[in-house]
């Protein structure tokens, strides 16, 4: 048994920021006899319906806490925050969850 904590990132940014994240993913350590494909966790860039905003998503690693993959996933997310010069706001949820991260000129909140 173990604890699972799904930790995902939603990043406001376009292809330039996504390429930085993919570069970090390509440098992540490889575990055991299989290849950890960290790049698979990075979504394509999504564009808003108006005003040209762009976002992309970094999916959770799916590992149990304290496993090597989980520790490496934590390092991956920390490196992303540092490389993008951005604060990382943590919202944790269990097996099924929807997190809403609202931000902008008038709003700054996290809902679960």
Buried (B, 14 or more C-beta within 10 A) or exposed (E): EEEEBBBBBBBEBBEEBBEBBEEBBEEBEEEEEEEBEBEEBBBEBEEEEEEEEBBBBBBBBEBEEEBEBBBBBBEBBEBBBEEBEBEEEEBEBEEEEEBEBEEEEEEEEEEE
